[in-house]
Amino acid sequence: MRSHRSMGVLAGLLLAAGAAMAGGFDGGKPFDISTPQSFQEQAAQVRAGLGVGGEYAFLSAPDRTRVEREIAAMDTLLQLHGSIEAMTGAQRVDLYNAQESANMILTRGRAGTTRCAWTQPTGSHVPRTHCWSVQTE
């Protein structure tokens, strides 16, 4: 029961990201990972914003590097699989975590963050998604 709830929460979070962007409200988070096309457009905007005078020019060099690394990770997963639905549970978790990491850096933690792991609980052979909130200071 709990694993179904966790997967439902993760799926809901992933779908909510896409629905929020389709509705024109981004909730303060730069990335929509619902489709490779919408992701590519937003990745280009974020990369432009990382430049001098851009929206994210305030970021330190290490943070810019980390954002670029997360963008590359999301891009690779979306290009390999074409959609979230075609990904395994572990790949969805990797995509979601990369999105959350980038959003946390780009919003200076204002958007909060949730981290997830695809794990096999002790005593079970069935892996499941486990998510938790990360407190920002």
C-alpha positions in Angstrom: 0.0 0.0 0.0 2.7 2.4 1.0 4.7 1.8 -2.2 1.7 2.6 -4.3 1.2 5.8 -2.4 4.8 6.8 -2.9 4.6 6.1 -6.6 1.4 8.0 -6.8 3.0 11.0 -5.0 6.0 10.9 -7.4 3.7 10.5 -10.5 1.5 13.3 -9.2 4.5 15.6 -8.7 5.8 14.9 -12.2 2.4 15.4 -13.8 1.8 18.5 -11.7 5.0 20.0 -13.0 3.7 19.6 -16.6 0.2 20.7 -15.8 1.4 23.8 -14.0 3.5 24.8 -17.0 0.7 24.1 -19.5 -1.6 26.3 -17.5 0.9 29.2 -17.5 1.8 29.0 -13.8 5.2 27.7 -13.0 5.1 27.9 -9.2 8.4 29.6 -9.2 10.3 26.6 -10.7 12.1 27.0 -14.0 11.8 23.5 -15.3 8.9 21.5 -16.8 9.9 18.0 -17.4 6.7 16.7 -18.9 8.0 16.6 -22.6 11.4 16.8 -24.2 10.2 19.7 -26.3 9.1 21.9 -23.4 12.1 21.0 -21.5 14.4 22.0 -24.4 12.8 25.4 -24.6 13.2 26.0 -20.9 16.7 24.7 -20.8 17.7 27.2 -23.5 16.1 30.0 -21.4 17.9 28.9 -18.2 21.2 28.7 -20.0 20.7 32.2 -21.4 19.8 33.4 -17.9 23.1 32.0 -16.6 25.0 34.5 -18.7 26.2 37.9 -17.7 23.2 40.1 -16.9 20.9 37.2 -17.1 18.1 36.2 -14.6 20.5 33.8 -12.9 23.7 35.8 -13.1 23.8 35.9 -9.3 24.8 32.3 -9.1 28.4 31.3 -8.2 30.5 29.4 -10.8 30.1 26.1 -8.9 26.3 26.6 -8.8 26.3 27.4 -12.6 28.3 24.2 -13.2 25.9 22.2 -11.1 22.8 23.6 -12.9 24.5 22.7 -16.3 25.2 19.2 -15.0 21.5 18.8 -13.9 20.3 20.1 -17.3 22.5 17.7 -19.1 21.3 14.8 -16.9 17.6 15.7 -17.6 18.3 16.1 -21.3 20.0 12.7 -21.6 17.1 10.9 -19.9 14.4 12.6 -21.9 16.3 12.1 -25.2 17.0 8.4 -24.5 13.4 7.6 -23.5 11.3 10.2 -25.2 8.8 10.6 -22.3 8.5 10.1 -18.6 6.1 7.2 -19.2 8.7 5.2 -21.1 11.2 5.4 -18.1 11.7 2.9 -15.4 11.0 3.9 -11.8 14.7 4.5 -11.1 15.0 6.7 -14.2 12.0 8.8 -13.2 13.5 9.3 -9.8 16.8 10.4 -11.4 14.9 12.8 -13.6 12.9 14.2 -10.8 15.9 14.6 -8.5 17.9 16.5 -11.3 14.9 18.8 -11.8 14.6 19.5 -8.0 18.3 20.2 -7.7 18.3 22.6 -10.5 15.1 24.3 -9.3 16.5 24.6 -5.8 19.7 26.4 -7.0 17.9 28.6 -9.5 15.3 29.8 -7.0 17.8 30.1 -4.1 15.8 27.5 -2.2 12.6 29.5 -2.3 10.8 26.7 -4.1 11.9 24.1 -1.5 12.9 20.7 -2.6 11.9 17.1 -2.4 14.4 14.3 -2.9 13.5 10.7 -3.9 15.2 7.4 -4.0 14.3 4.2 -5.8 15.0 1.6 -3.2 14.3 -2.0 -2.2 13.1 -1.9 1.4 14.6 -4.5 3.8 12.7 -7.7 3.7 11.1 -7.0 0.3 12.0 -7.8 -3.3 9.8 -5.0 -4.7 11.6 -1.7 -5.2 9.6 1.5 -4.5 10.0 5.2 -4.5 10.7 6.9 -1.2 10.5 10.7 -1.1 11.3 13.2 1.6 11.5 17.0 2.0 14.8 18.7 2.2 14.8 21.8 4.5 16.5 24.9 3.1 18.0 27.5 5.2 
